[in-house]
Amino acid sequence: MAYRRTENVVRRLAARHDAILAAAGALAAEAGINAVQIAAVSARAGVATGTVYRYFPSKTELVAALVASVSEREIGAMRRAADAAPGPLSALAAAITTYAARALEARTLAFALMAEPADAADADARLEFRRAISAELGERLAAAIAGAHLPEQDIAVAAPALAGALIEGLIGPLAVDAREDASKHRDAVQTITLFALRAVGVADARARGLVVQTKVPAREVTAV
């Protein structure tokens, strides 16, 4: 009996932890990273402010946990799409398309956790997210170069450049908002994928073929 009670406590604690993170993610998705304040999160999660502090002693730690959670989910989606592709170039296209589609669908959240101006204390965690995206793209570039599908290039420069293009082109302040129109959403994803493939040296005809062949993930409501 005692063991079962312990299991129940663990589940309850985990559920509360997840509810707090979900509340933080919902606030960031609606109003940006600066909306993630302890009092607002506690109200959204339906728990006392002190409860939030027991799980996350500071706003910085809460933001870091939120970024890590979203980063793990998004990198996982990119990897699954790339690993299912038939070859290195297709894998690169799939990784780009997957990140692009998901970031565009949750544009405010993606920008909040990647590039929105915010407290300096939150910068390190958000930089790790950008670094993770760049690293995943770098792995796909390295595989394509190793297979002689791309010209030799400095991955340490090319991968962050690709990540920057995705961020600025899809979710930055100058990007067109395509969330409310399915055809614009698809076109934006395909356009940025084509741009990225051309940028790393894929011939235009081949790049266009890859874009056509790569399935744009279905639009979805992205949960934290």
matplotlib code that plots the C-alpha trace (Angstrom):
import matplotlib.pyplot as plt

x = [0.0, 2.8, 4.4, 1.2, 0.9, 4.4, 3.7, 0.6, 2.6, 5.2, 2.6, 0.9, 4.1, 5.0, 1.5, 1.9, 5.3, 3.9, 1.0, 3.2, 5.4, 2.3, 1.0, 4.4, 4.3, 0.7, 1.6, 4.8, 2.7, 0.2, 2.3, 6.0, 8.7, 8.2, 4.7, 6.3, 6.1, 5.7, 2.4, 0.9, 2.1, 0.6, -2.7, -2.8, -1.8, -4.3, -1.7, -0.3, 2.7, 4.6, 3.9, 5.6, 8.6, 8.9, 9.4, 11.2, 13.0, 13.2, 11.7, 15.1, 14.9, 11.3, 12.2, 15.2, 12.9, 10.4, 13.1, 14.6, 11.2, 10.3, 13.9, 13.7, 10.3, 11.3, 14.7, 13.0, 10.5, 13.3, 15.3, 12.3, 11.5, 15.2, 15.7, 12.7, 14.1, 15.7, 19.0, 21.2, 19.8, 16.3, 17.1, 18.3, 15.2, 13.0, 14.7, 14.4, 10.8, 9.8, 11.3, 9.9, 6.4, 6.3, 7.9, 5.5, 2.5, 3.6, 5.3, 4.9, 6.2, 9.1, 10.2, 9.8, 12.1, 14.6, 15.0, 12.7, 14.4, 14.2, 16.0, 19.7, 19.2, 17.1, 19.6, 21.7, 18.9, 17.4, 20.9, 21.1, 17.9, 19.4, 22.6, 20.6, 18.9, 22.2, 23.8, 21.0, 21.2, 25.0, 24.7, 22.6, 24.9, 27.9, 26.2, 25.3, 28.9, 30.4, 28.2, 29.4, 25.9, 27.0, 30.2, 32.8, 32.0, 32.6, 29.7, 30.5, 29.5, 26.8, 24.7, 24.2, 23.6, 20.8, 19.3, 19.4, 17.7, 14.9, 14.3, 14.4, 12.5, 9.7, 9.2, 11.3, 9.6, 9.9, 8.4, 5.0, 2.4, 1.0, -0.6, -4.2, -3.9, -3.0, -1.8, 0.4, 1.7, 2.7, 4.2, 6.3, 7.7, 8.5, 10.1, 12.4, 13.4, 14.2, 16.3, 18.2, 19.0, 20.2, 22.3, 24.3, 25.0, 22.1, 21.5, 18.3, 16.5, 17.5, 16.5, 13.1, 12.6, 13.5, 11.0, 8.2, 9.1, 9.3, 6.0, 5.1, 3.9, 0.2, -0.8, -1.3, -1.8, 1.6, 1.5, 4.3]
y = [0.0, 2.4, 1.8, 2.6, 5.8, 6.7, 6.1, 8.3, 11.1, 10.9, 11.0, 13.9, 15.9, 15.2, 16.3, 19.5, 20.1, 19.6, 21.8, 24.6, 24.2, 24.1, 27.3, 29.0, 27.8, 29.0, 32.5, 32.6, 31.4, 34.2, 37.1, 36.3, 35.4, 38.5, 37.2, 34.3, 35.6, 33.5, 35.1, 34.8, 31.2, 30.2, 31.8, 30.1, 26.7, 27.0, 26.6, 28.9, 31.1, 29.2, 26.0, 27.3, 28.4, 24.9, 23.5, 26.4, 28.7, 31.6, 32.8, 32.1, 28.5, 28.3, 29.8, 27.4, 24.4, 25.6, 26.2, 22.7, 21.1, 22.8, 22.2, 18.5, 18.2, 20.2, 18.5, 15.2, 16.1, 17.2, 13.9, 11.7, 13.4, 13.3, 9.7, 8.6, 10.2, 8.0, 9.9, 12.6, 15.5, 14.3, 14.2, 17.7, 18.9, 17.0, 18.5, 22.0, 21.6, 20.1, 22.8, 25.5, 24.2, 23.8, 27.1, 28.9, 27.2, 28.3, 31.5, 33.6, 30.8, 30.0, 33.6, 34.0, 31.0, 31.8, 35.5, 37.8, 40.6, 39.7, 39.6, 38.9, 36.1, 34.2, 34.5, 31.5, 29.0, 30.4, 30.4, 26.7, 26.2, 28.0, 26.0, 22.7, 23.7, 24.6, 21.3, 19.2, 21.0, 20.7, 16.9, 16.7, 18.9, 16.8, 13.6, 15.2, 16.5, 13.1, 11.4, 14.0, 15.4, 18.9, 20.9, 21.1, 24.0, 25.1, 23.6, 25.8, 28.8, 27.2, 25.5, 28.7, 30.6, 28.2, 28.4, 32.2, 32.2, 30.0, 32.2, 35.5, 34.3, 32.6, 34.1, 37.3, 40.7, 41.1, 37.7, 37.4, 36.0, 32.9, 31.2, 31.9, 30.6, 27.0, 27.7, 30.6, 28.4, 25.7, 28.2, 29.8, 26.5, 25.4, 28.8, 28.8, 25.1, 25.9, 28.9, 26.9, 24.1, 26.5, 28.3, 25.2, 24.3, 22.1, 22.8, 24.6, 21.7, 19.2, 21.6, 22.2, 18.4, 17.9, 20.6, 19.0, 15.5, 16.6, 16.5, 19.6, 18.4, 18.8, 21.9, 21.2, 22.9, 22.7, 21.9, 22.5]
z = [0.0, 0.9, -2.5, -4.3, -2.4, -3.3, -7.0, -6.7, -5.2, -7.9, -10.6, -8.9, -8.6, -12.3, -13.4, -11.5, -12.9, -16.4, -15.8, -14.7, -17.8, -20.0, -18.4, -19.1, -22.7, -23.2, -21.9, -24.1, -27.1, -26.6, -25.6, -25.7, -23.3, -21.1, -20.3, -18.4, -14.9, -11.8, -10.7, -14.2, -14.6, -11.2, -12.1, -15.4, -13.9, -11.1, -8.4, -5.7, -6.4, -3.7, -5.5, -8.7, -6.7, -5.2, -8.7, -10.2, -7.6, -10.1, -13.3, -15.0, -14.1, -15.3, -18.6, -18.9, -18.3, -20.8, -23.5, -22.8, -23.1, -26.4, -27.7, -27.0, -28.7, -31.8, -32.3, -31.9, -34.6, -37.0, -36.3, -36.9, -40.2, -41.3, -40.3, -42.3, -45.5, -48.2, -48.5, -47.0, -49.1, -48.5, -44.8, -44.8, -46.7, -44.3, -41.2, -42.6, -43.7, -40.3, -38.3, -40.6, -40.5, -36.8, -36.1, -38.4, -36.8, -33.3, -34.5, -31.3, -29.1, -31.5, -31.6, -27.8, -27.2, -29.9, -30.6, -28.7, -26.8, -23.1, -19.8, -20.0, -17.5, -20.0, -22.8, -22.1, -22.1, -25.3, -26.9, -26.3, -28.3, -31.3, -30.8, -30.8, -34.1, -35.7, -34.5, -35.9, -39.3, -39.1, -38.7, -41.8, -43.8, -42.7, -43.9, -47.3, -47.7, -46.8, -49.4, -52.0, -52.4, -51.4, -52.0, -49.2, -46.8, -43.3, -41.3, -38.3, -40.5, -42.8, -40.1, -37.9, -41.1, -42.1, -38.6, -38.8, -42.2, -40.9, -37.8, -39.7, -42.7, -40.8, -37.4, -37.3, -37.2, -40.9, -41.8, -43.4, -41.0, -42.8, -39.9, -40.9, -44.5, -45.2, -48.7, -47.5, -44.7, -47.2, -49.6, -46.9, -45.7, -49.2, -50.1, -47.1, -47.7, -51.3, -50.2, -47.6, -50.1, -52.7, -50.1, -49.2, -52.9, -54.1, -57.8, -58.5, -60.3, -57.7, -54.9, -56.5, -56.8, -53.1, -52.1, -54.1, -52.7, -49.1, -47.3, -45.4, -41.9, -41.3, -39.5, -35.8, -32.5, -30.9, -27.2, -24.7]

ax = plt.figure().add_subplot(projection="3d")
ax.plot(x, y, z, "-o")
ax.set_aspect("equal")
plt.show()
